[in-house]
Amino acid sequence: MSTGAVDLLVVGAGAAGIAAAREALLLGLSVRVLEARGRVGGRAVTSRSLGAPMDLGATWLHAAQSNPLVPLAEAVGLELFDHDAVRSSRTWMGGRWADGAEMAAYEQAERAWGIAVRLAAARAEGRALSLADAAPRGGFWDATLTHWEGPVIAATEAAEVDLEDYLSTLLNGSNLLPREGCGHVLERLAEGLPIVLGAPVERIDWGGARVRAEGPFGVVEALGAVVTVSTGVLAGGGIAFFPALPVEVEGAAHDLPLGLLEKVGLPAAGADRLDSLAFGGIERRLEEGERAMTFVAWPFGRDHLEGFAGGALAWDLSREGEAAMTDFALSELRRIYGARADRAIRWEGAVVSSWGRDPWARGSYSAARPGRAGARRLLSTPVGGGRLRLAGEACHVSLAGTLAGAWLSGAEAAREVAASRGLLRAGAQARGAGAGASA
């Protein structure tokens, strides 16, 4: 690749990178996106190997009422489905399913659990607490709820999640499912953008008047850059920065490690649907210290189950390999259904996400370490007088871990870099030319 001179360089073609590129074009700037993988989407990818779409990463458009991806997806003709309208769940009690009274008690315990966590935060008086410090213990449902909110939702053990950050990033509003997958949404929104695939950036030099990116592709120079790689890549030294990033910015990447939520898609072997409705949740009540996988059955009536393993369990299984993830899913379903699980599921056709083994991700999404709730703002600090800005889900203070948070962060970063480099006036004059590529 020739040493091009563009207004804005974007590193990474996930949600944040796509948003940054579209925003730059809307402002009339020249832009180039360098993506290490051979595809767009980042930690959102839709597999079709089961015969129907299945998201291996980001799955829902959360907080749909304010999610910028909702109108964009609808504008390109994609169908969005309200998952909350059909959501149901069954809980295995260790020998039988919970009955109606027990499920009602579970729901009541969930409300009490949330109140207890908020009260603990209010009483903290400036002390840094983890989610585990605040979570109630000893109640019949407490271990199950802490497992759900830690490893399943935060993708991290509750003891490793900052309480303030957890509360700041709780999601409100409905959750929409793109029928063709979130990965497909990003594929559509990336169409027509100047993206170079298979172009891993190895070094970024931001010490001069221009930002210079180097890698196997050659060299690209720009007036400013938005870097959207994960905190796993940043903290792991996946890109060398010269000069080194400021101490507070580099420290923030370490203070926002990626948790891990791995998914396994399990195809049906026949007509048996394990007495579960489409989108039916399958979980089990846990005792303190137990680890488990949860399932969503037959999404959209399709012929596969989706299993979720998070936190320490996911990391352990990831280190063992994809077969370990499938074997664990089998053991979980056998615990509930016995030999029926072997007859209902075609194990050799399973699909596993493997984010923990992906060198361009190194995890799923970020959670602040206890006492490091301010790290998201520090990670977003402009560098080099505004020449360089980090962006992505880890940079959003309320929508961390979501496509919406990544998208908004990327668009904001592009605007900030353009403003700091004096590019907004020229961009405004050419807005009409850029709008068509970004609409």
C-alpha positions as CSV (number, residue, x, y, z in Angstrom):
1,M,0.0,0.0,0.0
2,S,1.4,3.4,-0.9
3,T,2.1,6.0,1.8
4,G,-1.2,7.8,1.4
5,A,-2.1,11.0,3.0
6,V,-5.7,11.0,4.3
7,D,-7.5,13.2,6.8
8,L,-8.4,10.4,9.1
9,L,-7.0,6.9,9.7
10,V,-9.3,4.4,11.5
11,V,-7.8,1.3,13.0
12,G,-10.4,-1.5,13.2
13,A,-13.6,-2.2,11.3
14,G,-15.9,-3.2,14.2
15,A,-18.8,-1.0,15.2
16,A,-16.7,1.8,16.5
17,G,-14.5,1.9,13.4
18,I,-17.4,1.7,10.9
19,A,-19.1,4.6,12.8
20,A,-15.9,6.6,12.8
21,A,-15.5,6.1,9.0
22,R,-19.1,7.0,8.3
23,E,-18.9,10.1,10.4
24,A,-15.7,11.2,8.7
25,L,-17.3,10.8,5.3
26,L,-20.3,12.7,6.5
27,L,-17.9,15.6,7.4
28,G,-16.4,15.4,4.0
29,L,-13.0,14.0,5.1
30,S,-10.9,11.5,3.3
31,V,-10.6,8.3,5.4
32,R,-9.0,4.9,5.3
33,V,-9.9,2.0,7.6
34,L,-7.3,-0.7,8.3
35,E,-8.8,-4.0,9.6
36,A,-6.6,-6.9,10.7
37,R,-9.2,-9.6,10.1
38,G,-10.4,-10.7,6.7
39,R,-13.9,-9.4,7.5
40,V,-15.6,-6.4,9.1
41,G,-17.6,-6.4,12.3
42,G,-15.0,-6.9,15.0
43,R,-16.6,-8.7,17.9
44,A,-19.8,-9.0,16.0
45,V,-19.9,-11.8,13.5
46,T,-22.8,-13.9,12.2
47,S,-22.1,-17.5,11.5
48,R,-24.2,-19.3,8.9
49,S,-22.7,-22.8,9.3
50,L,-25.8,-24.1,11.2
51,G,-28.0,-23.4,8.2
52,A,-29.4,-20.3,9.8
53,P,-27.8,-17.1,11.1
54,M,-26.3,-17.2,14.6
55,D,-24.4,-14.4,16.2
56,L,-21.2,-15.6,17.8
57,G,-20.5,-12.2,19.4
58,A,-22.8,-9.2,19.9
59,T,-26.3,-10.5,19.6
60,W,-28.8,-7.8,20.7
61,L,-29.4,-4.2,19.9
62,H,-29.8,-3.2,23.5
63,A,-31.5,0.0,24.8
64,A,-33.3,0.1,21.5
65,Q,-35.2,3.3,22.1
66,S,-31.9,5.3,22.0
67,N,-29.7,2.9,20.1
68,P,-28.4,4.6,16.9
69,L,-28.1,1.3,15.1
70,V,-31.8,0.7,15.2
71,P,-32.8,3.4,12.7
72,L,-29.7,2.6,10.6
73,A,-30.6,-1.0,10.4
74,E,-34.2,-0.3,9.5
75,A,-33.1,2.2,6.8
76,V,-31.3,-0.5,4.9
77,G,-34.3,-2.8,5.2
78,L,-33.2,-5.2,8.0
79,E,-35.9,-6.7,10.2
80,L,-35.6,-6.2,13.9
81,F,-37.5,-8.5,16.4
82,D,-38.5,-7.6,19.9
83,H,-37.0,-10.4,22.0
84,D,-38.6,-9.1,25.2
85,A,-42.0,-9.8,23.8
86,V,-41.4,-13.5,23.7
87,R,-38.8,-14.0,26.4
88,S,-39.5,-16.9,28.7
89,S,-37.3,-19.0,31.0
90,R,-37.4,-22.2,32.9
91,T,-35.1,-23.0,35.9
92,W,-33.9,-26.5,36.8
93,M,-34.1,-27.2,40.5
94,G,-31.9,-30.4,40.4
95,G,-34.5,-33.1,39.6
96,R,-37.4,-31.0,38.4
97,W,-38.3,-27.7,36.9
98,A,-39.2,-24.8,39.2
99,D,-43.0,-24.4,39.6
100,G,-45.0,-21.2,39.3
101,A,-44.6,-20.2,42.9
102,E,-40.9,-20.8,42.8
103,M,-40.4,-18.7,39.7
104,A,-42.4,-15.9,41.3
105,A,-40.1,-16.2,44.3
106,Y,-37.1,-16.0,42.0
107,E,-38.4,-12.8,40.4
108,Q,-39.0,-11.3,43.8
109,A,-35.5,-12.3,44.9
110,E,-34.1,-10.7,41.8
111,R,-35.7,-7.4,42.7
112,A,-34.5,-7.6,46.3
113,W,-31.0,-8.5,45.0
114,G,-30.9,-5.4,42.9
115,I,-32.1,-3.2,45.7
116,A,-29.4,-4.6,48.1
117,V,-26.7,-3.9,45.5
118,R,-27.8,-0.3,45.1
119,L,-28.1,0.2,48.9
120,A,-24.5,-1.1,49.3
121,A,-23.3,1.4,46.7
122,A,-25.2,4.3,48.5
123,R,-23.5,3.3,51.8
124,A,-20.1,2.9,50.4
125,E,-19.2,6.5,51.2
126,G,-16.4,6.7,48.6
127,R,-15.0,3.2,49.3
128,A,-14.3,1.1,46.2
129,L,-16.5,-2.0,46.2
130,S,-16.7,-4.9,43.8
131,L,-20.1,-6.3,42.7
132,A,-19.4,-9.3,44.9
133,D,-18.9,-7.1,48.0
134,A,-22.4,-5.6,47.4
135,A,-24.2,-8.8,46.3
136,P,-26.3,-10.4,49.1
137,R,-25.4,-13.9,50.1
138,G,-27.1,-16.8,51.8
139,G,-30.6,-16.4,50.2
140,F,-32.0,-19.3,48.3
141,W,-31.6,-17.5,45.0
142,D,-28.6,-15.2,45.7
143,A,-25.8,-17.4,44.2
144,T,-27.9,-17.9,41.0
145,L,-28.5,-14.1,40.7
146,T,-24.8,-13.2,41.3
147,H,-23.8,-15.8,38.7
148,W,-26.2,-14.2,36.2
149,E,-25.1,-10.6,36.8
150,G,-21.4,-11.5,37.0
151,P,-20.3,-14.2,34.6
152,V,-23.3,-14.1,32.3
153,I,-24.1,-10.4,32.0
154,A,-20.7,-8.8,32.8
155,A,-18.7,-11.7,31.4
156,T,-16.6,-11.4,34.5
157,E,-16.6,-12.8,38.0
158,A,-18.5,-10.5,40.4
159,A,-15.4,-10.1,42.6
160,E,-13.6,-8.5,39.6
161,V,-16.3,-6.0,38.6
162,D,-16.3,-2.5,40.0
163,L,-19.7,-1.8,41.6
164,E,-19.9,1.8,40.4
165,D,-19.1,0.8,36.8
166,Y,-21.6,-2.1,37.0
167,L,-24.4,0.3,38.1
168,S,-23.4,2.9,35.5
169,T,-23.6,0.5,32.6
170,L,-26.9,-1.2,33.5
171,L,-29.1,-1.2,30.4
172,N,-32.7,0.1,30.1
173,G,-35.2,-0.2,27.3
174,S,-36.1,-3.1,25.0
175,N,-33.7,-5.5,23.3
176,L,-34.1,-6.1,19.6
177,L,-32.7,-9.0,17.6
178,P,-31.8,-8.5,13.9
179,R,-33.3,-11.6,12.2
180,E,-30.2,-11.9,10.0
181,G,-27.8,-11.2,12.9
182,C,-25.9,-8.2,14.4
183,G,-22.8,-9.2,12.4
184,H,-24.9,-8.9,9.2
185,V,-26.1,-5.4,10.3
186,L,-22.5,-4.2,10.5
187,E,-21.7,-5.8,7.2
188,R,-24.4,-3.8,5.6
189,L,-23.4,-0.6,7.3
190,A,-19.8,-1.0,6.2
191,E,-20.7,-1.3,2.5
192,G,-19.0,1.3,0.4
193,L,-16.5,2.3,3.1
194,P,-12.8,2.5,2.2
195,I,-11.8,-0.5,4.3
196,V,-8.6,-2.5,3.8
197,L,-9.0,-6.1,5.1
198,G,-6.1,-8.3,6.2
199,A,-4.2,-5.2,7.3
200,P,-3.0,-5.6,10.9
201,V,-1.4,-2.4,12.3
202,E,1.8,-3.2,14.2
203,R,3.1,0.3,15.0
204,I,1.5,3.7,15.3
205,D,3.8,6.8,15.4
206,W,1.9,9.8,16.7
207,G,4.8,12.0,17.7
208,G,5.0,14.1,14.6
209,A,2.6,16.4,12.6
210,R,0.9,13.3,11.2
211,V,0.0,9.9,12.5
212,R,1.8,7.1,10.8
213,A,0.6,3.5,10.9
214,E,2.8,0.6,9.8
215,G,2.2,-3.1,9.2
216,P,2.5,-5.7,6.5
217,F,0.4,-3.5,4.3
218,G,3.1,-0.8,4.2
219,V,2.6,2.7,5.6
220,V,-0.4,5.0,5.9
221,E,-0.2,8.6,7.1
222,A,-3.1,10.8,8.3
223,L,-3.7,14.1,10.0
224,G,-5.4,12.2,12.8
225,A,-6.4,8.7,13.8
226,V,-9.1,6.8,15.7
227,V,-7.9,3.5,17.1
228,T,-10.8,1.1,17.9
229,V,-9.0,-2.1,18.9
230,S,-10.1,-3.9,22.1
231,T,-8.5,-3.2,25.5
232,G,-7.3,-6.8,25.3
233,V,-5.2,-5.9,22.3
234,L,-4.1,-2.5,23.8
235,A,-3.1,-3.9,27.2
236,G,-1.5,-7.0,25.6
237,G,0.8,-4.9,23.4
238,G,-0.8,-5.8,20.1
239,I,0.1,-2.4,18.7
240,A,3.3,-0.6,19.5
241,F,2.8,3.2,20.1
242,F,5.6,5.7,19.6
243,P,5.8,7.6,21.8
244,A,4.2,5.3,24.3
245,L,0.7,6.2,25.2
246,P,0.3,8.5,28.2
247,V,0.5,6.6,31.5
248,E,-3.1,7.4,32.4
249,V,-4.4,6.2,29.0
250,E,-2.3,3.0,29.0
251,G,-3.3,2.4,32.6
252,A,-7.0,2.7,31.7
253,A,-6.6,-0.1,29.1
254,H,-5.3,-2.4,31.9
255,D,-8.1,-1.2,34.2
256,L,-10.7,-2.3,31.7
257,P,-9.8,-5.9,30.9
258,L,-12.1,-7.9,28.7
259,G,-14.3,-10.5,30.3
260,L,-15.2,-13.5,28.3
261,L,-18.7,-14.7,27.2
262,E,-18.4,-17.7,24.8
263,K,-21.2,-19.1,22.8
264,V,-21.9,-22.5,21.4
265,G,-24.5,-23.3,18.8
266,L,-25.9,-26.8,19.1
267,P,-27.9,-28.1,16.1
268,A,-31.0,-30.3,16.6
269,A,-30.6,-34.0,15.6
270,G,-34.3,-34.5,14.9
271,A,-37.8,-33.2,15.8
272,D,-37.3,-33.2,19.7
273,R,-37.3,-29.6,20.9
274,L,-36.8,-30.6,24.6
275,D,-40.2,-29.2,25.6
276,S,-38.8,-25.7,25.1
277,L,-40.5,-22.9,23.1
278,A,-38.7,-20.7,20.6
279,F,-36.5,-18.2,22.5
280,G,-37.1,-20.2,25.7
281,G,-34.4,-19.7,28.3
282,I,-32.9,-22.8,30.1
283,E,-30.9,-22.3,33.3
284,R,-30.5,-24.0,36.7
285,R,-30.5,-22.8,40.3
286,L,-26.9,-22.7,41.6
287,E,-25.3,-23.0,45.0
288,E,-22.4,-20.7,46.0
289,G,-19.3,-21.4,43.9
290,E,-21.1,-23.5,41.2
291,R,-20.5,-22.7,37.6
292,A,-23.0,-23.3,34.8
293,M,-24.0,-22.6,31.2
294,T,-27.3,-21.0,30.3
295,F,-29.2,-21.6,27.0
296,V,-31.6,-19.9,24.7
297,A,-33.6,-22.5,22.8
298,W,-34.5,-22.4,19.1
299,P,-34.3,-18.7,18.3
300,F,-36.8,-17.7,15.6
301,G,-37.9,-21.3,15.6
302,R,-34.6,-22.3,14.1
303,D,-33.1,-25.8,14.6
304,H,-30.4,-24.9,17.1
305,L,-29.8,-24.2,20.8
306,E,-27.5,-21.4,21.9
307,G,-25.4,-21.9,25.0
308,F,-23.6,-19.2,27.0
309,A,-20.6,-19.6,29.3
310,G,-19.1,-16.6,31.0
311,G,-16.3,-15.4,33.3
312,A,-13.8,-17.9,34.8
313,L,-15.6,-20.9,33.3
314,A,-15.4,-19.4,29.8
315,W,-11.7,-18.7,30.2
316,D,-11.0,-22.2,31.5
317,L,-12.9,-23.8,28.6
318,S,-11.3,-21.5,26.1
319,R,-7.8,-22.6,27.2
320,E,-8.8,-26.2,26.7
321,G,-10.2,-25.6,23.2
322,E,-13.5,-25.7,21.3
323,A,-14.2,-29.4,22.1
324,A,-14.2,-28.6,25.8
325,M,-16.9,-26.0,25.3
326,T,-19.1,-28.5,23.5
327,D,-18.4,-31.2,26.0
328,F,-19.4,-28.8,28.9
329,A,-22.6,-27.9,27.1
330,L,-23.4,-31.6,26.7
331,S,-22.8,-32.2,30.4
332,E,-25.1,-29.3,31.3
333,L,-27.9,-30.6,29.1
334,R,-27.4,-34.2,30.3
335,R,-27.8,-32.9,33.9
336,I,-31.3,-31.7,33.0
337,Y,-32.5,-34.0,30.2
338,G,-30.4,-37.2,30.8
339,A,-29.8,-39.4,27.7
340,R,-32.6,-37.5,25.9
341,A,-30.0,-34.7,25.3
342,D,-27.8,-37.0,23.3
343,R,-30.7,-37.9,21.1
344,A,-32.0,-34.4,20.6
345,I,-28.6,-32.6,19.8
346,R,-26.2,-33.3,16.9
347,W,-23.0,-32.6,18.8
348,E,-20.6,-33.0,15.8
349,G,-22.1,-30.0,14.2
350,A,-21.6,-27.5,17.0
351,V,-20.2,-24.0,16.4
352,V,-18.1,-22.2,19.1
353,S,-17.3,-18.5,19.3
354,S,-13.7,-18.7,20.6
355,W,-13.2,-15.0,21.5
356,G,-10.7,-15.9,24.2
357,R,-8.4,-17.4,21.5
358,D,-9.0,-14.7,19.0
359,P,-5.7,-12.6,18.8
360,W,-7.6,-9.5,17.5
361,A,-10.1,-9.6,20.4
362,R,-8.6,-11.5,23.4
363,G,-11.9,-11.5,25.1
364,S,-15.5,-10.3,24.7
365,Y,-16.2,-6.9,26.4
366,S,-14.8,-4.8,29.1
367,A,-15.5,-4.5,32.9
368,A,-13.7,-2.0,35.1
369,R,-11.6,-3.4,37.9
370,P,-12.8,-2.6,41.4
371,G,-11.8,1.0,42.2
372,R,-11.3,1.9,38.6
373,A,-14.7,3.2,37.6
374,G,-13.2,6.3,36.0
375,A,-11.1,4.3,33.5
376,R,-13.6,4.7,30.7
377,R,-13.2,8.4,30.6
378,L,-9.4,8.2,30.8
379,L,-9.3,5.7,27.9
380,S,-11.1,8.3,25.8
381,T,-8.6,11.1,26.6
382,P,-7.4,12.7,23.3
383,V,-3.7,12.1,22.7
384,G,-1.1,14.2,21.0
385,G,-3.1,17.4,21.0
386,G,-6.1,15.5,19.5
387,R,-4.2,13.7,16.7
388,L,-5.0,10.3,18.3
389,R,-8.1,9.1,20.0
390,L,-9.1,5.6,21.3
391,A,-12.7,4.5,20.8
392,G,-14.8,1.4,21.3
393,E,-17.3,-0.1,23.7
394,A,-14.8,0.2,26.6
395,C,-14.8,4.0,26.1
396,H,-18.6,4.5,26.7
397,V,-19.5,5.3,30.3
398,S,-23.1,4.0,30.2
399,L,-23.3,1.6,27.2
400,A,-20.1,-0.3,27.6
401,G,-20.2,-3.8,26.3
402,T,-22.7,-3.0,23.6
403,L,-22.7,-2.2,19.9
404,A,-24.5,1.1,20.6
405,G,-21.7,2.2,23.0
406,A,-19.0,1.3,20.5
407,W,-20.9,3.0,17.6
408,L,-21.4,6.3,19.6
409,S,-17.8,6.2,20.8
410,G,-16.4,5.8,17.3
411,A,-18.6,8.6,15.9
412,E,-17.7,11.0,18.7
413,A,-14.0,10.2,18.3
414,A,-14.0,11.0,14.6
415,R,-15.7,14.4,15.3
416,E,-13.2,15.2,18.1
417,V,-10.1,14.4,15.9
418,A,-11.5,16.3,13.0
419,A,-12.2,19.3,15.3
420,S,-8.7,19.2,16.9
421,R,-7.0,19.1,13.5
422,G,-9.0,22.0,12.0
423,L,-10.9,19.8,9.5
424,L,-14.5,20.6,10.4
425,R,-14.9,23.7,8.3
426,A,-13.7,21.9,5.2
427,G,-15.9,18.9,6.1
428,A,-19.0,21.1,6.5
429,Q,-18.5,22.5,3.1
430,A,-18.4,19.0,1.5
431,R,-21.1,17.6,3.7
432,G,-23.4,16.9,0.7
433,A,-20.8,14.7,-1.0
434,G,-20.2,12.6,2.2
435,A,-23.8,12.2,3.3
436,G,-24.7,9.7,0.7
437,A,-21.9,7.3,1.9
438,S,-23.0,7.6,5.5
439,A,-26.8,7.6,5.2
